[in-house]
């Protein structure tokens, strides 16, 4: 057995250090949420989501992913728009911040990508499912916006989101944290 020449060994070592074995191309994009306070009592939530999977879990968890993608990628605009309204309502119903007073600040007004972009993502995901592979298909994340509004100024609150968003990487002005099934809520600070 012979070993690679010294420059090649150095290059391979540098590559291994720069690209650890667990950083594979098939790694999925985790759902992310950025929280920005706009004034003392208004919040903007920007989410980067694996939206086709989130919508499947919210709208039709009993059906297979392939059936869900086929149904909604071929649905008329009005049906797709109604489904998005239902998804926004469901996500908003189970996503909120609880203030120290016990009052809830709902995460509402979910704004999804344009229907054409969403339809293309659904079709792309359906196409990728048809390709034999040992790794799960990766569809680029999509941007979703939401808002929250409190009657009183907020300095800190307890954040909880719908479980279909887990695992969720939350970025806020003073901290970054994970929300998962094991850790479904966390304190966020805005002071």
N, C-alpha and C positions, 0 to 999 in steps of 0.2 A: 504494500500500500504506500502510495506517495502522497505527500501533502501539497496543497497549492503553494505557489510561490509566495514570498513574503508580501508583496503589494496586494495580491489577490486576497490573501488571508486578512490583511488589514481592512480591505474594502468590505469583505463579508462580515467581519466583526462590527464595523461601523453600521452596516445595513441592519444587522441583528439588533444593535442597540437603538437605532433610530426607529425601527419597525418591529416592535415586540411581537412574538408569535400570536398573542391573543388579539391583535389589531388586524383582523382579516377583512378583506374587501366585502365579505358578506355580512359584516356587522350591521345591525339594524340601527336606525335613527331612533333614539328615545324621544318620547314626547317632551316638549319643553314649554315652560311658561315664564314670561317676563312680566313682572308687575311694576307699573309706574304710577306713582301718585300724582294726580293733577289737581293741585289745590289741597285743602285740608281734609276734604271728605269725598273726593272723586278719584276713581282708580281706572286705569287702562290695563287690560290684560292682552298680551300678544302671545299667541300659542303657535308653536310649530309642531304639527301633529302628523302621525301616520293616519291620515284622515279616512282612507277607505276602510281600515280596520276598525277605527273608532265608530264610524257610521254603521258598519256591520254589527258591532256589538250592541249599539244603541237601538237600531231600527229592526234588526231581524236576527237576533242571536240564535234562534232555533233553526235557521236555515244554514246550509253550507256557505262558505265564503264564495265559492264559485257561483252558486245560484244567486246569491245576493248581488254580486258584481254584474252578472248577466241581466238581472231584473232592472237594476237601477241605471246601468249604462245605456239601456235601450228605452228607458221610461221617458215620456213626454216631459217637457220643461215644467209644466204645472204640477205634475206628480212629484218630480224631483224637488221642486221648490217647497211643496207641502211636506215632503219627507225631511227637508232641512229645517223647516220651522219646527217640526216635531222633535228633531234631534236637539235643536237649540233649547227648546223648552225642557226636555229631559235632562240635558247637561246642566242647565241653569237651576233646575229644581234640586239637584244634588251637589252643586258647587257653590260654596259661599265662604264668607269670613265671619267668625263670631267675635264680637267685641267684648272687652272686659265687663261691660254692663249686661252681657247676655244677648244683646240685640244681634240679629243676623243681617249681614250685608250680602245680598245675592249677587252672583256673577251672572249678569243678564245681557241682553241685546247681542247675542252671538251672531257674528257676521262671518259667513263662510265665503270661500272663493267664488268667483263667477261660475255659473252653471256649465259653461263650455269647458273651462279648465277642470272642473270637478269631473265632468263626464269623460274627458280625456284620461284623467288619472284612473277612473274606474275601469275604462277599457284597457289601459296599459297594465293594470294589475291583473285583470282577467287573462290577458295575453300571456303574461309572465307565469301564471299558474299552469298554463298548458305546456310550458317548456319543462322537460324532465330535468330535475336538478336535485342535488343532495342538500342544498341550502335554501332557506325560505326566500321567496322573491322580495326584492327591495324596490319600493316605489318612493320617489322623493317626497319629503314632507311638504305639507301645505300650510299656509298661514291662515289662522283664524283669529278674529278679534272679539273681545267682549268688554263689558264695562261693569263697574260697581259704583254705587252711590250711597253714602251714609248720611243720616240726618245730622250727625255730630262729627266733629273732627276725629280722625283716627290716628293714633300713635302706634298701636300694636293690636294684633288680632290673631285669632287662630284660623288657619286656612285649611279647608277641606274641599276636595274635588270629587267628582263622579269617579267611581272605581275603574271605568273603562279607560280613563286617562293614565292609569298607573302602568308602569312606573313613570313618574313625572319629575323632571328636573326643573326646579323653581329657582328663578333668579330674581332677586329683589335688591333695592338699593344697598342694604347693609349685610346681605348674607346670600348664600346659595344652599339649597337643600333638596333632598329627595322626598317625594311622597310615593309610598308603595302600599301594597296590601298589608304589610307588616307595620308600616308607619303611615297610617292614612291621614294624619293631621299634624300640623306643625305651627309654631308661633312665628309670625312675620312682624318685623318692626319697621316703622317708617319715620322714627324720630331722628 
